[in-house]
Amino acid sequence: MRVAVAQIKAIKGNVDKNIENHLRWIKQAIRNNADMLVFPELSVTGYEPDLAVNLATNQDDSRLDEIQSLSDKNGITIGVGLPTKNESDTLVSMIIIQPHKERITYSKQYLYPPEEPIFKAGKNPLVLNFETEIVSPAICYETSNKAHCEFAKRNKATVYIASVLSSINGIDTELKKLSDIAKNNNLVTFMANYVGESGGYQCAGKSSVWDTTGELIGQLDSETEGILIYDTQTKEIVKGTK
């Protein structure tokens, strides 16, 4: 299975422009025969908690239809970040767009403490079953909660993908934590991060993949948009930039 993460720069609150950028990177992932591509946390709006209540939508938002079309035509699963609404609550979510299937909303179950006044925690743990891999998606602070990894392990996950915003001040801790998750849980582990500024943070990039021993086997730089692809069967690494 060819798994990819996208490293992008978001435009604050500009859904249409951010989706245009998503489409560019999705097409690049398709050219490299990726089976799955995951973007950073809240990628479609940028990580902007102060705007999230007004920007929140749902998985059926028609602005995602072009992404769905690319998924359908090319057999690729795509995870994009969006604030969503659940009745009166706002959640930090990943919309999982699968070829010829209903979209799935996975919402962040373990919130970063400053997020708690704005967002509610999700209650829908899941793994995704593919032909050769079982994928556990994670949204940023969830990687700090052992229960999240334990659920992945109980459900026989083989791949762990963290969709994050990690700042230049937090990146070293984040990289160590994800390396440990890979090693301690026997999971091929990915991180998709931003570059540039989002939510008042200077984002650190360095989107990465680790093997099941925790060894770093691929990483993007700290400033450039791009995609990082790893083939779990052939062990091939592909980097793509504009």
C-alpha positions as CSV (number, residue, x, y, z in Angstrom):
1,M,0.0,0.0,0.0
2,R,1.3,3.4,-0.9
3,V,0.5,5.9,1.9
4,A,1.2,9.6,1.5
5,V,1.1,12.6,3.8
6,A,0.8,16.2,2.5
7,Q,2.7,19.1,4.0
8,I,1.0,22.4,3.1
9,K,0.7,26.1,3.9
10,A,-2.8,27.2,4.8
11,I,-4.5,30.5,4.0
12,K,-6.4,31.5,7.2
13,G,-10.1,30.6,6.9
14,N,-10.1,30.6,3.1
15,V,-11.8,27.3,2.3
16,D,-11.9,27.7,-1.5
17,K,-8.2,28.6,-1.9
18,N,-7.2,25.9,0.5
19,I,-9.2,23.3,-1.4
20,E,-7.5,24.4,-4.6
21,N,-4.2,23.7,-2.9
22,H,-5.4,20.3,-1.7
23,L,-6.4,19.4,-5.3
24,R,-2.9,20.2,-6.5
25,W,-1.3,17.8,-4.0
26,I,-4.0,15.1,-4.5
27,K,-3.2,15.1,-8.2
28,Q,0.5,14.8,-7.4
29,A,-0.2,11.9,-5.1
30,I,-2.3,10.2,-7.8
31,R,0.6,10.6,-10.3
32,N,2.7,8.7,-7.8
33,N,0.1,6.0,-7.5
34,A,-0.7,6.7,-3.8
35,D,-3.5,4.7,-2.3
36,M,-4.1,7.1,0.6
37,L,-3.2,10.7,1.3
38,V,-3.7,12.6,4.6
39,F,-3.4,16.3,5.2
40,P,-2.6,18.3,8.4
41,E,-5.1,19.0,11.2
42,L,-8.0,21.3,10.1
43,S,-6.2,21.6,6.7
44,V,-9.2,23.0,4.7
45,T,-9.6,26.1,7.0
46,G,-6.1,26.2,8.6
47,Y,-5.8,25.6,12.3
48,E,-7.9,28.5,13.4
49,P,-9.9,27.7,16.6
50,D,-11.2,31.3,16.8
51,L,-12.9,30.9,13.4
52,A,-13.9,27.3,13.8
53,V,-17.5,27.8,15.0
54,N,-18.4,30.0,12.0
55,L,-16.5,27.8,9.5
56,A,-17.8,24.4,10.8
57,T,-19.6,22.3,8.3
58,N,-20.1,18.5,7.7
59,Q,-18.9,15.7,5.5
60,D,-21.6,16.4,2.8
61,D,-20.3,19.9,2.1
62,S,-20.4,20.3,-1.7
63,R,-17.0,22.0,-1.7
64,L,-15.5,18.6,-1.1
65,D,-17.2,17.1,-4.3
66,E,-14.2,17.7,-6.5
67,I,-12.0,15.8,-4.0
68,Q,-14.6,13.1,-4.0
69,S,-14.5,12.9,-7.8
70,L,-10.7,12.5,-7.8
71,S,-11.0,9.8,-5.2
72,D,-13.7,7.9,-7.3
73,K,-11.8,8.2,-10.5
74,N,-8.4,7.2,-9.1
75,G,-9.1,4.8,-6.3
76,I,-7.5,6.9,-3.6
77,T,-8.6,7.5,0.0
78,I,-8.1,11.1,1.1
79,G,-8.2,12.5,4.7
80,V,-8.8,16.3,5.0
81,G,-9.2,18.4,8.1
82,L,-12.3,20.4,8.8
83,P,-14.2,21.8,11.8
84,T,-17.6,20.0,11.9
85,K,-20.9,20.6,13.7
86,N,-22.7,17.9,15.7
87,E,-26.0,19.4,16.7
88,S,-24.8,22.4,18.7
89,D,-21.2,21.2,19.2
90,T,-18.1,22.0,17.1
91,L,-15.5,19.2,16.6
92,V,-12.0,18.9,15.2
93,S,-12.5,16.4,12.4
94,M,-10.9,14.5,9.6
95,I,-13.2,13.9,6.6
96,I,-12.2,10.6,5.1
97,I,-13.1,10.5,1.4
98,Q,-13.1,7.0,-0.1
99,P,-13.7,5.9,-3.7
100,H,-17.4,5.2,-4.3
101,K,-18.4,5.2,-0.6
102,E,-20.1,7.5,1.8
103,R,-17.7,9.9,3.5
104,I,-16.6,9.2,7.1
105,T,-16.2,11.9,9.8
106,Y,-13.5,11.0,12.3
107,S,-13.5,13.6,15.2
108,K,-10.6,14.2,17.6
109,Q,-11.3,12.3,20.8
110,Y,-8.6,13.8,23.0
111,L,-8.4,17.6,22.9
112,Y,-5.5,19.9,23.5
113,P,-6.5,21.7,26.7
114,P,-6.7,25.2,25.1
115,E,-9.2,23.7,22.6
116,E,-11.7,22.6,25.3
117,P,-13.6,25.9,25.5
118,I,-14.3,25.8,21.8
119,F,-14.5,22.1,20.7
120,K,-16.2,19.0,22.0
121,A,-14.4,15.7,22.0
122,G,-15.4,13.1,19.4
123,K,-16.7,9.7,20.4
124,N,-16.1,7.6,17.3
125,P,-12.9,5.6,17.4
126,L,-12.1,3.8,14.2
127,V,-9.6,2.1,12.0
128,L,-9.7,1.8,8.3
129,N,-9.4,-1.6,6.6
130,F,-7.5,-1.8,3.3
131,E,-6.4,-4.9,1.4
132,T,-2.9,-5.1,2.9
133,E,-3.0,-2.7,5.9
134,I,-5.2,-1.5,8.7
135,V,-4.8,2.3,9.2
136,S,-5.4,4.2,12.4
137,P,-5.9,8.0,11.9
138,A,-4.9,10.3,14.7
139,I,-5.4,14.1,15.1
140,C,-2.6,15.9,16.8
141,Y,-2.9,15.8,20.6
142,E,-4.4,12.3,20.4
143,T,-0.8,11.1,19.9
144,S,-0.2,12.1,23.6
145,N,-2.9,9.8,24.9
146,K,-1.9,6.1,25.3
147,A,-5.6,5.1,25.0
148,H,-5.5,6.1,21.4
149,C,-2.6,3.9,20.5
150,E,-4.0,1.1,22.6
151,F,-7.2,1.2,20.5
152,A,-5.2,1.0,17.3
153,K,-3.2,-2.0,18.6
154,R,-6.4,-3.8,19.9
155,N,-7.8,-3.4,16.4
156,K,-4.7,-4.8,14.7
157,A,-3.6,-1.5,13.1
158,T,-0.5,-1.7,11.0
159,V,-0.3,2.0,10.0
160,Y,-0.7,5.0,12.2
161,I,-1.2,8.4,10.6
162,A,-1.0,11.6,12.7
163,S,-2.6,14.7,11.2
164,V,-1.1,17.6,13.2
165,L,-0.1,21.2,13.7
166,S,3.3,21.1,15.3
167,S,5.2,24.4,15.9
168,I,8.9,25.0,15.8
169,N,8.9,25.0,19.6
170,G,7.1,21.6,19.8
171,I,8.5,19.7,16.8
172,D,11.3,17.9,18.5
173,T,9.0,16.5,21.2
174,E,6.5,15.5,18.5
175,L,9.0,13.6,16.4
176,K,10.3,11.7,19.4
177,K,6.8,10.8,20.5
178,L,5.8,9.5,17.1
179,S,9.1,7.5,16.8
180,D,8.2,5.9,20.2
181,I,4.7,5.1,19.0
182,A,6.1,3.4,15.9
183,K,8.6,1.4,18.0
184,N,6.4,0.5,21.0
185,N,3.4,-0.5,18.9
186,N,5.0,-2.1,15.9
187,L,3.3,0.5,13.6
188,V,4.5,2.2,10.5
189,T,3.9,5.8,11.5
190,F,3.3,9.0,9.5
191,M,3.0,12.6,10.4
192,A,1.4,15.3,8.2
193,N,2.3,18.9,9.4
194,Y,2.0,22.4,8.1
195,V,4.6,24.9,7.0
196,G,4.2,28.7,7.4
197,E,1.9,30.2,10.0
198,S,-1.4,28.9,11.2
199,G,-3.4,29.7,14.3
200,G,-0.7,32.0,15.5
201,Y,1.9,29.3,15.5
202,Q,5.0,29.2,13.3
203,C,4.7,25.7,11.9
204,A,7.7,23.4,11.7
205,G,7.0,21.1,8.7
206,K,9.2,18.0,8.8
207,S,6.4,15.7,7.8
208,S,7.8,12.2,8.4
209,V,7.5,8.5,8.2
210,W,9.0,5.9,10.7
211,D,9.3,2.2,10.3
212,T,8.1,-0.3,12.9
213,T,11.4,0.0,14.8
214,G,10.9,3.7,15.3
215,E,13.6,4.6,12.7
216,L,13.0,7.7,10.7
217,I,13.0,6.6,7.1
218,G,11.6,9.7,5.3
219,Q,11.1,13.4,6.1
220,L,10.3,16.7,4.3
221,D,12.0,19.9,5.2
222,S,10.8,22.7,7.5
223,E,9.7,25.2,4.9
224,T,8.5,23.7,1.7
225,E,5.1,22.3,0.7
226,G,5.2,18.7,-0.5
227,I,4.1,15.2,-0.2
228,L,5.9,12.2,1.3
229,I,4.9,8.7,0.1
230,Y,6.0,5.4,1.5
231,D,5.2,2.0,0.0
232,T,4.6,-0.5,2.8
233,Q,5.3,-3.4,0.6
234,T,8.4,-2.4,-1.4
235,K,9.7,0.1,1.3
236,E,10.2,2.7,-1.4
237,I,10.1,6.4,-0.4
238,V,8.9,9.1,-2.8
239,K,9.1,12.9,-2.1
240,G,7.2,15.4,-4.2
241,T,7.4,19.2,-4.3
242,K,6.1,21.8,-6.7
